């Protein structure tokens, strides 16, 4: 007998298949209690994960409403200015509350901002645990943790650095991989799901709040064209995320 949540039919789990087809030949029973409907990460809000899901699913109406419900207790901001993002988390954090930079492992063109995701954090233990006076710690905002480093872990405040690997275009998200000297469109459904879930991880790592950094890009650099970033920024602003 297979026991499963009654929420397993969501598209992010079954993709384009039907649940009866996937379970064909198996004895199964739906158990609603198996669905983890309450966030175990964020003590500020139970709705952050739902808000992030709505963003990624381009469910603008639901995202706007969920943001309205959580914003007073879970600050979320957006900026094109990296230094402004750093200032924001430093001002928000109280006492020893931890903050840090996080970015997609596919965010290869964040490098002009000093965010080099191909260079792994020196030591996860040092990054996550060391004190404010330790240059190896997340507090120094010098090394960015990727979804590989931070999955299953959390910080109090995060700067989510958003690159052109997952960009809003023509009313939906486009999926890209930086190969050689240019971005290549991702066509594999499995790779698309991976990229989407990488951003899901990044956007749900903060216990208390986050600021999203989306660069301006530069039309002098075809790998960082402004159009790769502007639509994503405008989409997030349109659902109510406030610029700083």
C-alpha positions as a printed NumPy array, in Angstrom:
array([[  0.   ,   0.   ,   0.   ],
       [  1.287,   3.451,  -0.934],
       [  0.203,   6.358,   1.269],
       [  0.404,   9.816,  -0.271],
       [ -0.731,  13.384,   0.217],
       [ -3.891,  14.496,  -1.525],
       [ -1.887,  17.501,  -2.79 ],
       [  0.46 ,  15.327,  -4.86 ],
       [ -1.59 ,  16.032,  -7.988],
       [ -0.082,  19.51 ,  -8.312],
       [  1.66 ,  20.064, -11.672],
       [  5.056,  20.552, -10.057],
       [  4.925,  16.931,  -8.911],
       [  3.261,  15.116, -11.8  ],
       [  4.217,  17.466, -14.689],
       [  2.016,  16.686, -17.718],
       [  0.974,  13.205, -16.567],
       [ -2.17 ,  12.183, -14.755],
       [ -1.978,  10.787, -11.245],
       [ -4.003,   7.635, -12.061],
       [ -1.558,   6.827, -14.875],
       [  1.448,   7.296, -12.598],
       [ -0.101,   5.073,  -9.918],
       [ -1.398,   2.46 , -12.317],
       [ -1.152,  -0.999, -10.795],
       [ -0.424,   0.267,  -7.289],
       [ -2.616,   0.126,  -4.229],
       [ -2.708,   3.613,  -2.751],
       [ -4.532,   5.749,  -0.249],
       [ -4.674,   9.524,   0.108],
       [ -3.823,  10.826,   3.56 ],
       [ -4.336,  14.627,   3.825],
       [ -2.188,  14.779,   6.976],
       [  0.893,  13.872,   4.907],
       [  0.869,  17.3  ,   3.27 ],
       [  3.195,  19.731,   5.06 ],
       [  0.986,  22.791,   4.809],
       [  2.789,  24.744,   7.521],
       [  6.266,  26.08 ,   6.839],
       [  8.83 ,  24.609,   9.228],
       [ 11.467,  27.145,   8.179],
       [  9.92 ,  30.56 ,   8.637],
       [  8.559,  31.37 ,  12.065],
       [  7.356,  34.715,  10.623],
       [  4.9  ,  33.368,   8.109],
       [  3.266,  30.154,   6.994],
       [  2.475,  31.654,   3.608],
       [  5.921,  32.48 ,   2.226],
       [  6.214,  29.173,   0.373],
       [  2.781,  29.706,  -1.182],
       [  3.776,  33.229,  -2.212],
       [  6.97 ,  31.951,  -3.851],
       [  5.047,  29.216,  -5.636],
       [  2.601,  31.788,  -6.994],
       [  5.502,  33.918,  -8.281],
       [  7.126,  30.975, -10.049],
       [  3.803,  29.767, -11.48 ],
       [  3.061,  33.31 , -12.739],
       [ -0.101,  33.362, -10.645],
       [  0.02 ,  37.137, -10.264],
       [ -3.348,  37.591,  -8.577],
       [ -2.631,  35.042,  -5.868],
       [  0.958,  36.291,  -5.434],
       [ -0.28 ,  39.851,  -4.893],
       [ -2.804,  38.753,  -2.278],
       [ -0.327,  36.528,  -0.429],
       [  2.256,  39.308,  -0.387],
       [ -0.331,  41.643,   1.139],
       [ -0.925,  39.093,   3.902],
       [  2.734,  38.524,   4.805],
       [  4.516,  41.813,   4.149],
       [  3.97 ,  43.346,   7.603],
       [  5.716,  40.46 ,   9.334],
       [  8.017,  39.29 ,   6.56 ],
       [  9.686,  42.177,   4.687],
       [ 10.388,  41.573,   0.998],
       [ 12.086,  44.243,  -1.109],
       [ 13.695,  44.522,  -4.532],
       [ 16.549,  46.592,  -5.917],
       [ 18.829,  47.045,  -8.914],
       [ 21.592,  48.397,  -6.658],
       [ 23.802,  45.749,  -5.069],
       [ 25.134,  48.117,  -2.411],
       [ 21.575,  49.098,  -1.476],
       [ 20.747,  45.41 ,  -0.987],
       [ 23.737,  45.006,   1.339],
       [ 22.727,  48.047,   3.35 ],
       [ 19.145,  46.768,   3.603],
       [ 20.033,  43.418,   5.19 ],
       [ 22.549,  44.995,   7.545],
       [ 19.954,  47.472,   8.774],
       [ 17.259,  44.813,   9.133],
       [ 19.381,  42.326,  11.086],
       [ 19.381,  42.757,  14.848],
       [ 22.078,  41.462,  17.163],
       [ 23.497,  38.206,  15.87 ],
       [ 20.772,  37.572,  13.274],
       [ 22.533,  36.08 ,  10.266],
       [ 22.407,  37.385,   6.731],
       [ 24.108,  36.391,   3.497],
       [ 24.244,  36.343,  -0.299],
       [ 22.592,  33.527,  -2.223],
       [ 22.392,  32.934,  -5.967],
       [ 21.54 ,  30.285,  -8.527],
       [ 24.391,  28.026,  -9.598],
       [ 23.351,  28.978, -13.132],
       [ 23.8  ,  32.699, -12.458],
       [ 27.047,  32.962, -14.392],
       [ 26.654,  36.632, -15.409],
       [ 26.464,  37.98 , -11.888],
       [ 30.244,  37.943, -11.955],
       [ 30.638,  41.651, -12.885],
       [ 29.083,  42.406,  -9.493],
       [ 31.615,  40.233,  -7.688],
       [ 29.166,  37.348,  -7.37 ],
       [ 31.012,  34.34 ,  -8.774],
       [ 28.855,  31.263,  -8.292],
       [ 31.408,  28.893,  -9.813],
       [ 33.702,  29.631,  -6.877],
       [ 32.337,  27.541,  -4.033],
       [ 32.059,  29.054,  -0.574],
       [ 35.313,  28.434,   1.274],
       [ 33.747,  26.265,   3.953],
       [ 30.022,  25.794,   4.558],
       [ 30.614,  25.542,   8.306],
       [ 32.55 ,  28.826,   8.368],
       [ 29.996,  30.564,   6.139],
       [ 26.959,  29.47 ,   8.153],
       [ 28.333,  29.49 ,  11.691],
       [ 31.227,  31.902,  12.141],
       [ 30.903,  35.293,  13.808],
       [ 30.588,  38.761,  12.307],
       [ 34.313,  39.455,  12.627],
       [ 35.275,  36.396,  10.537],
       [ 35.854,  37.25 ,   6.874],
       [ 34.811,  33.715,   5.898],
       [ 31.324,  34.106,   7.351],
       [ 28.145,  34.979,   5.461],
       [ 28.093,  38.312,   7.305],
       [ 30.849,  39.72 ,   5.076],
       [ 28.653,  39.396,   1.959],
       [ 31.649,  38.37 ,  -0.125],
       [ 30.801,  34.776,  -1.019],
       [ 27.451,  33.671,  -2.428],
       [ 25.947,  30.332,  -1.464],
       [ 24.088,  28.502,  -4.241],
       [ 21.068,  26.223,  -4.001],
       [ 23.491,  23.317,  -3.486],
       [ 25.019,  24.974,  -0.415],
       [ 21.858,  26.245,   1.213],
       [ 19.162,  23.668,   0.467],
       [ 17.681,  22.525,   3.761],
       [ 19.401,  25.359,   5.632],
       [ 18.4  ,  28.938,   6.344],
       [ 19.489,  32.438,   7.283],
       [ 17.553,  35.173,   9.043],
       [ 17.882,  37.608,   6.129],
       [ 18.984,  36.979,   2.553],
       [ 20.015,  38.855,  -0.548],
       [ 18.653,  36.755,  -3.423],
       [ 20.749,  37.535,  -6.505],
       [ 18.638,  36.905,  -9.628],
       [ 20.358,  36.313, -12.962],
       [ 19.215,  35.748, -16.555],
       [ 19.12 ,  31.951, -16.284],
       [ 15.508,  32.317, -15.118],
       [ 14.045,  35.39 , -16.758],
       [ 10.547,  36.725, -17.242],
       [  9.705,  37.245, -20.911],
       [  6.442,  37.576, -22.815],
       [  4.336,  36.832, -19.762],
       [  6.102,  33.682, -18.602],
       [  9.491,  32.485, -17.379],
       [ 12.217,  31.5  , -19.811],
       [ 14.923,  29.001, -18.902],
       [ 18.548,  29.462, -19.967],
       [ 21.994,  28.01 , -19.445],
       [ 25.195,  29.978, -19.948],
       [ 27.442,  27.947, -22.224],
       [ 30.731,  29.206, -23.635],
       [ 30.11 ,  32.884, -24.343],
       [ 26.317,  33.091, -24.532],
       [ 23.   ,  32.077, -23.023],
       [ 21.348,  29.034, -24.59 ],
       [ 17.638,  28.337, -24.23 ],
       [ 16.903,  25.225, -22.164],
       [ 14.432,  22.872, -23.852],
       [ 14.669,  19.847, -21.564],
       [ 11.647,  19.698, -19.262],
       [ 13.738,  18.137, -16.501],
       [ 16.303,  20.942, -16.671],
       [ 13.534,  23.54 , -16.656],
       [ 12.1  ,  22.021, -13.489],
       [ 15.572,  22.057, -11.924],
       [ 16.094,  25.773, -12.67 ],
       [ 12.637,  26.667, -11.355],
       [ 13.22 ,  24.667,  -8.195],
       [ 16.643,  26.276,  -7.698],
       [ 14.896,  29.643,  -7.461],
       [ 12.233,  28.117,  -5.219],
       [ 15.016,  27.076,  -2.828],
       [ 16.662,  30.506,  -2.947],
       [ 13.427,  32.381,  -2.336],
       [ 12.507,  30.292,   0.711],
       [ 15.793,  30.384,   2.665],
       [ 15.109,  33.479,   4.784],
       [ 13.402,  33.158,   8.151],
       [ 12.636,  36.839,   8.581],
       [ 12.805,  38.576,   5.207],
       [ 14.725,  39.061,   1.965],
       [ 15.746,  41.575,  -0.638],
       [ 15.93 ,  40.521,  -4.283],
       [ 18.803,  41.982,  -6.294],
       [ 18.224,  42.127, -10.061],
       [ 21.052,  43.855, -11.961],
       [ 20.427,  46.524, -14.567],
       [ 22.52 ,  44.613, -17.062],
       [ 24.352,  46.41 , -19.829],
       [ 23.617,  46.671, -23.533],
       [ 27.374,  46.952, -24.078],
       [ 27.575,  43.329, -22.958],
       [ 25.303,  41.01 , -24.943],
       [ 25.442,  38.409, -22.175],
       [ 23.893,  40.944, -19.778],
       [ 21.436,  42.735, -22.055],
       [ 19.08 ,  44.965, -20.08 ],
       [ 16.044,  43.153, -21.508],
       [ 17.196,  39.963, -19.769],
       [ 16.623,  41.656, -16.405],
       [ 14.062,  44.42 , -16.865],
       [ 11.02 ,  42.204, -17.412],
       [ 11.776,  40.117, -14.33 ],
       [ 12.139,  43.26 , -12.238],
       [  8.941,  44.753, -13.633],
       [  7.019,  41.503, -13.055],
       [  7.995,  41.349,  -9.384],
       [  7.19 ,  45.029,  -8.916],
       [  3.8  ,  44.484, -10.571],
       [  2.75 ,  42.013,  -7.897],
       [  3.627,  44.483,  -5.168],
       [  7.268,  43.886,  -4.215],
       [  8.521,  47.363,  -3.256],
       [ 11.775,  48.799,  -4.616],
       [ 14.323,  50.304,  -2.245]])
